[in-house]
Amino acid sequence: MNNASPSALAAMSSTERAARQAEVVQALGRVLPAHALLWNAEDTTPYECDGLTAYRQRPLVVCLPETYDEVAAVLKACHALQVPVVARGAGTGLSGGAMPHAMGVTMSLAKFNRILKMDPESRTAVVQCGVRNLAISEAAAPYGLYYAPDPSSQIACTIGGNVAENSGGVHCLKYGLTVHNVLAVKGFTVEGAPVEFGSAALDAPGYDLLAAVIGSEGMLAVTTEVTVKLVPKPQLARCIMASFDDVRKAGDAVAAVIAAGIIPAGLEMMDGPMTAAVEDFVHADYDLSAAAILLCESDGTPEEVEEEIGRMTEVLRGAGATAIAVSRDEAQRLKFWSGRKNAFPASGRISPDYMCMDSTIPRKRLADILEAIAGMEIKYGLKCLNVFHAGDGNLHPLILFDANDADQLRRCELFGADILETSVAMGGTVTGEHGVGIEKISSMCVQFSPEENAQMFGLKHAFDPAGLLNPGKVIPTLHRCAEYGKMLVRGGQIKHPDLPRF
């Protein structure tokens, strides 16, 4: 039996890798049927990355368990062999959180796709981790209910992945993130023991660790079952599209709406280049003459919506909106939102690759960060399209590049690191809802001190002493932070003067 650490395993030669693979396949073959075990290159290659396609790594083995007993058995077998395990949902994540370990097992949980219980009286649903986000709302619709968090990938992303990343969506300003809409999570520890966090009651016995597990990116336990809250579907929803001739005016308008005591159901912003890319893709009737547009939604009773739309319109006009359009009916409302929901695929149509960042800043700094990003485009010689959850300051700059060009990838990484560091300098954070994964792990050194990172490692160690669950993600080591400190971009001065300019 080979009990090498995950870091030692990663350094194995190809011969050693083949021997290790045979050992793992043999062990998992005892607990899984043959069709649930993949190890040939052509079978494992589709699992080599998630939505962050710039970084790829084929796993040693892929397994597809179908029962809870099989999940437990896989974890027990991997723990006995000290083999890393990376849990995977639909693979729609954007930070590399589900990228495989070279010497590890990728556990696909796609077959856990049943809605176990729909309880309209308590307004809850119990679902398996592989249930799609949108499928929950579809199942709850006959009861006049729905699941509020709505990531742009909700047609494909799974609730287990949402729990791992603490996903949000365009309506998270009013209805909250995943952590605000989940009551309980069941799963298994790294040793294969069943574990439960939270409960259907207002409190749970023992330590309240539910919020620690939500957003932990598969580093503490493997989620298999989730109890979610359901909310009543509003009687009416209407959306305002407001145009601005200046991004600063649009950013100030966001702050003005919130300052007026209005909490819209959704408050999103797109800059001119993003608006153009989206309009060419879905034809949402966006204003292409605008430097930025805001989408502001109100929902509730017809009387509430009418009053709130009136108040928001007044605030937006006072903030300098050059044009305002209010959805006439449900079809037009959905048309307005179709553009925002398709921002990422629209960007993919005009660039070989893109890297979507995910920092969060105070709302009052929206215009400042957009101006800073415009300067970074020149500095790094790459274009960037901007779309974000303006209401809570969660940015999604999409840096366009070609991953087949090593120099473009290098510049893209520096560009992204600069956005994250600038966000922290403005009082923000390196991530909002996409997680850290591998994409932002070095940038964690900017936001957190060595002592704070050590505390996070302490929590990880309490659940997973050997570091087998999703190793090498989220929490940076002291060595990584030391190396990252050598290349940081500070005060607008780039340490790489050889970068091309437009």
FENSUL-V829991 format. One record per residue. N is the residue number from 1. RES is the residue in one small letter. PHI is phi in whole degrees, 0 to 359 (none if undefined). OMEGA is omega in whole degrees, 0 to 359 (none if undefined). Layout:
N	RES	PHI	OMEGA
N	RES	PHI	OMEGA
//
This chain:
1	m	none	180
2	n	262	181
3	n	250	179
4	a	294	179
5	s	288	178
6	p	304	180
7	s	293	178
8	a	292	179
9	l	299	183
10	a	295	183
11	a	267	182
12	m	293	176
13	s	284	180
14	s	298	178
15	t	293	178
16	e	295	179
17	r	298	180
18	a	298	179
19	a	293	179
20	r	295	179
21	q	299	179
22	a	299	180
23	e	295	181
24	v	290	179
25	v	300	180
26	q	296	181
27	a	293	180
28	l	287	178
29	g	295	179
30	r	281	186
31	v	241	180
32	l	232	173
33	p	292	186
34	a	302	184
35	h	289	182
36	a	262	185
37	l	227	182
38	l	236	177
39	w	213	176
40	n	289	186
41	a	305	183
42	e	293	179
43	d	271	184
44	t	267	181
45	t	303	179
46	p	299	181
47	y	259	190
48	e	286	178
49	c	204	170
50	d	253	182
51	g	293	174
52	l	273	190
53	t	279	182
54	a	292	182
55	y	240	184
56	r	225	178
57	q	202	177
58	r	286	177
59	p	283	176
60	l	295	183
61	v	213	171
62	v	244	175
63	c	237	182
64	l	232	180
65	p	295	182
66	e	239	180
67	t	228	178
68	y	297	179
69	d	299	179
70	e	291	176
71	v	301	180
72	a	299	182
73	a	294	178
74	v	297	181
75	l	296	179
76	k	297	181
77	a	294	180
78	c	292	178
79	h	294	179
80	a	297	180
81	l	269	184
82	q	57	179
83	v	259	177
84	p	299	179
85	v	231	175
86	v	243	177
87	a	282	184
88	r	225	175
89	g	260	181
90	a	272	179
91	g	75	180
92	t	268	180
93	g	301	187
94	l	242	181
95	s	236	181
96	g	79	181
97	g	296	181
98	a	255	177
99	m	296	185
100	p	294	169
101	h	268	185
102	a	302	181
103	m	245	184
104	g	237	179
105	v	257	170
106	t	266	181
107	m	259	177
108	s	279	181
109	l	252	185
110	a	297	183
111	k	278	177
112	f	269	191
113	n	240	181
114	r	257	169
115	i	275	189
116	l	278	183
117	k	203	174
118	m	242	185
119	d	241	182
120	p	294	180
121	e	292	178
122	s	268	181
123	r	56	177
124	t	222	173
125	a	219	175
126	v	251	186
127	v	227	173
128	q	283	189
129	c	296	183
130	g	270	177
131	v	289	179
132	r	293	179
133	n	307	184
134	l	292	181
135	a	297	178
136	i	295	179
137	s	295	179
138	e	296	180
139	a	287	182
140	a	274	185
141	a	304	180
142	p	299	179
143	y	261	182
144	g	72	183
145	l	237	173
146	y	202	178
147	y	263	194
148	a	288	182
149	p	302	187
150	d	224	176
151	p	304	179
152	s	300	180
153	s	268	190
154	q	298	178
155	i	291	184
156	a	236	186
157	c	293	184
158	t	254	182
159	i	294	177
160	g	296	176
161	g	294	177
162	n	300	178
163	v	295	181
164	a	299	186
165	e	260	188
166	n	55	186
167	s	294	178
168	g	242	182
169	g	143	186
170	v	291	180
171	h	253	183
172	c	286	180
173	l	301	182
174	k	270	189
175	y	254	174
176	g	91	179
177	l	274	178
178	t	305	183
179	v	300	180
180	h	273	186
181	n	236	178
182	v	240	180
183	l	263	184
184	a	205	177
185	v	227	174
186	k	247	178
187	g	185	182
188	f	223	175
189	t	285	179
190	v	298	179
191	e	276	180
192	g	87	178
193	a	270	179
194	p	294	181
195	v	214	180
196	e	223	179
197	f	238	182
198	g	75	178
199	s	193	178
200	a	285	179
201	a	275	180
202	l	289	180
203	d	219	179
204	a	231	179
205	p	293	178
206	g	79	180
207	y	294	178
208	d	272	185
209	l	254	183
210	l	301	182
211	a	293	177
212	a	288	181
213	v	284	178
214	i	288	184
215	g	95	182
216	s	275	172
217	e	56	175
218	g	71	183
219	m	265	185
220	l	250	181
221	a	198	176
222	v	258	182
223	t	281	178
224	t	236	186
225	e	210	185
226	v	224	172
227	t	257	184
228	v	248	173
229	k	276	173
230	l	243	180
231	v	236	180
232	p	295	177
233	k	289	182
234	p	299	177
235	q	296	184
236	l	209	173
237	a	219	177
238	r	225	185
239	c	234	174
240	i	261	167
241	m	251	181
242	a	249	181
243	s	257	178
244	f	225	179
245	d	270	182
246	d	208	183
247	v	293	179
248	r	294	177
249	k	297	179
250	a	296	178
251	g	296	178
252	d	293	179
253	a	295	177
254	v	301	180
255	a	297	181
256	a	293	179
257	v	298	181
258	i	293	180
259	a	296	179
260	a	282	180
261	g	82	180
262	i	259	174
263	i	245	181
264	p	296	174
265	a	294	176
266	g	207	179
267	l	214	187
268	e	243	181
269	m	226	174
270	m	225	177
271	d	276	185
272	g	302	179
273	p	300	178
274	m	293	179
275	t	302	180
276	a	295	180
277	a	296	181
278	v	290	183
279	e	297	179
280	d	293	183
281	f	269	188
282	v	243	178
283	h	53	183
284	a	269	181
285	d	66	177
286	y	282	180
287	d	279	184
288	l	282	177
289	s	274	185
290	a	278	173
291	a	285	177
292	a	199	174
293	i	234	173
294	l	246	170
295	l	249	184
296	c	238	184
297	e	248	173
298	s	238	175
299	d	221	181
300	g	144	175
301	t	285	179
302	p	306	181
303	e	292	179
304	e	297	182
305	v	294	180
306	e	300	181
307	e	294	183
308	e	289	177
309	i	300	179
310	g	298	180
311	r	295	180
312	m	295	179
313	t	301	179
314	e	298	180
315	v	295	182
316	l	295	177
317	r	296	178
318	g	296	180
319	a	274	175
320	g	105	178
321	a	299	180
322	t	273	178
323	a	203	179
324	i	224	175
325	a	235	179
326	v	248	183
327	s	303	182
328	r	283	185
329	d	208	183
330	e	296	180
331	a	297	180
332	q	288	176
333	r	301	179
334	l	295	178
335	k	293	176
336	f	303	183
337	w	286	180
338	s	299	178
339	g	294	180
340	r	297	182
341	k	292	182
342	n	253	181
343	a	299	183
344	f	291	178
345	p	298	177
346	a	297	178
347	s	292	179
348	g	295	179
349	r	285	186
350	i	250	181
351	s	212	178
352	p	303	180
353	d	214	169
354	y	215	175
355	m	243	183
356	c	265	177
357	m	276	191
358	d	205	181
359	s	275	178
360	t	229	180
361	i	227	173
362	p	299	183
363	r	306	184
364	k	292	181
365	r	257	182
366	l	303	181
367	a	295	180
368	d	298	182
369	i	290	177
370	l	295	177
371	e	294	178
372	a	295	179
373	i	296	178
374	a	300	176
375	g	292	179
376	m	293	177
377	e	303	179
378	i	289	183
379	k	300	186
380	y	258	177
381	g	68	180
382	l	225	177
383	k	277	179
384	c	218	175
385	l	257	187
386	n	240	175
387	v	216	181
388	f	198	174
389	h	283	189
390	a	298	184
391	g	300	178
392	d	243	173
393	g	71	181
394	n	270	185
395	l	274	171
396	h	226	175
397	p	291	179
398	l	251	181
399	i	274	183
400	l	268	181
401	f	199	177
402	d	244	184
403	a	294	178
404	n	282	177
405	d	258	184
406	a	302	181
407	d	290	177
408	q	296	178
409	l	298	179
410	r	299	180
411	r	293	178
412	c	296	179
413	e	298	178
414	l	294	178
415	f	300	181
416	g	298	179
417	a	297	179
418	d	294	177
419	i	300	182
420	l	293	180
421	e	295	179
422	t	295	178
423	s	298	178
424	v	297	180
425	a	297	179
426	m	272	178
427	g	95	183
428	g	253	183
429	t	227	183
430	v	279	178
431	t	209	178
432	g	241	184
433	e	213	182
434	h	267	182
435	g	83	182
436	v	262	179
437	g	54	173
438	i	257	185
439	e	298	188
440	k	248	187
441	i	298	178
442	s	291	180
443	s	292	174
444	m	299	178
445	c	293	180
446	v	284	186
447	q	274	187
448	f	243	179
449	s	282	175
450	p	305	181
451	e	293	179
452	e	292	176
453	n	297	178
454	a	297	177
455	q	296	178
456	m	294	175
457	f	298	179
458	g	297	177
459	l	295	177
460	k	303	182
461	h	296	180
462	a	296	179
463	f	270	191
464	d	218	187
465	p	304	183
466	a	273	179
467	g	67	184
468	l	267	182
469	l	274	178
470	n	47	184
471	p	292	177
472	g	79	181
473	k	245	166
474	v	69	187
475	i	259	181
476	p	282	174
477	t	278	177
478	l	300	180
479	h	295	180
480	r	298	180
481	c	296	178
482	a	295	179
483	e	292	181
484	y	294	180
485	g	299	181
486	k	283	184
487	m	243	183
488	l	299	177
489	v	260	184
490	r	234	175
491	g	59	178
492	g	77	182
493	q	257	182
494	i	278	181
495	k	271	180
496	h	231	185
497	p	293	181
498	d	280	181
499	l	297	180
500	p	290	176
501	r	248	174
502	f	292	none
//
